[in-house]
Structures are given as C-alpha cells and as structure tokens.
Amino acid sequence: MHRIILGVLAIGLFLTVRAQQPYRWAFTAKKTADKTYAIHLTAAIDNGWHTYSQTTPDGGPLPTKITFGKNPLVTRVGNVEELGKMEKYHEAVFDVDVKRYSDKVDFVQVVKLKAAVKTRLNGTVEFMVCNDHECLPPKTLPFSIAIN
C-alpha cells in the first residue's frame, strides 16, 4: 500500500514539475534542396515568459547557445538564424539592453550533406527563460535530429 501511495505521489510531483516549465522545444529537419536541409530548433514559450537571443551582452541573462556535435557527413552553411518577433528590452534586473523572444522563436541552421545518405545531427541548446518576476535556472537540452 505504501508503494502505491509513493508511486502516485511521485507521478503527481513529476506532472507538477513538468507543468511548471513555461517552454516546449521541437527539433526538426526540413529538406530545402538536394542534400540541403534547414535544421529547426523551435521554442514555444508560455504567455508572460521570454527567452533570449544568441547575442545577449555580457552581464545580462544567459544567451541562447546552440552547439552541434561533429558529423563528418554534414557541413553547416552560415550561422544559426533567429526567426521570430525580437523585442529589444532593457532588463532592469541586469541593467543591460537585451534581445528577447516571447511566444515563439525558431533557431534555424542550414546544413548540407556531403553524400545522399541518412544520418543524424546531434547537439545541445542551452537557454534561460524569465518573466517579469523571476528567471528559471539555465537549462541544457540535448537533441538528435534525423536527416533523411
């Protein structure tokens, strides 16, 4: 009986903690040309919360940082683009001007395959989300995206 109660409490705690995350990430690849793909790392952010650009200045909140693992079959083309409604904002807590995104931001990296093969692109996205009252601790999420 105690195990059942503990199990129910553990599930409830897991769901409560999960519900408190004001963001959801999706990682996808879209073919744009022969052997060329757009890798999308998309954050959906709850109302009242925001995350930061890759170019947040020193002394401010943690900028979003995307790291790609090495894959000899994949070449990155250009830099990661940020697609979304960027807000320029003075972050009073840090006393610094920042670029941030609310609602949704799509980080896009174009890649080219060296051969017509199936592979995966692995990496991590490190980010921080804040609202007007608090910032959650920085989080690093791993990703693995199939490229077909």
Secondary structure as the mmCIF struct_conf table of DSSP 4:
data_model
#
loop_
_struct_conf.conf_type_id
_struct_conf.id
_struct_conf.beg_label_comp_id
_struct_conf.beg_label_asym_id
_struct_conf.beg_label_seq_id
_struct_conf.end_label_comp_id
_struct_conf.end_label_asym_id
_struct_conf.end_label_seq_id
HELX_RH_AL_P HELX_RH_AL_P1 HIS A 2 ALA A 19
TURN_TY1_P TURN_TY1_P1 GLN A 20 GLN A 20
STRN STRN1 TYR A 23 ALA A 33
TURN_TY1_P TURN_TY1_P2 ASP A 34 LYS A 35
STRN STRN2 THR A 36 ILE A 45
TURN_TY1_P TURN_TY1_P3 ASN A 47 GLY A 48
STRN STRN3 HIS A 50 TYR A 52
TURN_TY1_P TURN_TY1_P4 GLN A 54 THR A 55
HELX_LH_PP_P HELX_LH_PP_P1 THR A 56 PRO A 57
TURN_TY1_P TURN_TY1_P5 ASP A 58 GLY A 59
BEND BEND1 GLY A 60 PRO A 61
HELX_LH_PP_P HELX_LH_PP_P2 LEU A 62 THR A 64
STRN STRN4 LYS A 65 PHE A 68
HELX_LH_PP_P HELX_LH_PP_P3 GLY A 69 LYS A 70
TURN_TY1_P TURN_TY1_P6 PRO A 72 LEU A 73
STRN STRN5 VAL A 74 LEU A 83
BEND BEND2 GLY A 84 GLY A 84
STRN STRN6 MET A 86 GLU A 91
TURN_TY1_P TURN_TY1_P7 ALA A 92 ASP A 95
STRN STRN7 VAL A 96 SER A 102
BEND BEND3 ASP A 103 ASP A 103
STRN STRN8 LYS A 104 LEU A 113
BEND BEND4 LYS A 114 ALA A 116
STRN STRN9 THR A 119 PHE A 127
STRN STRN10 VAL A 129 CYS A 130
BEND BEND5 ASP A 132 HIS A 133
STRN STRN11 CYS A 135 CYS A 135
HELX_LH_PP_P HELX_LH_PP_P4 LEU A 136 PRO A 138
STRN STRN12 LYS A 139 ILE A 147
#
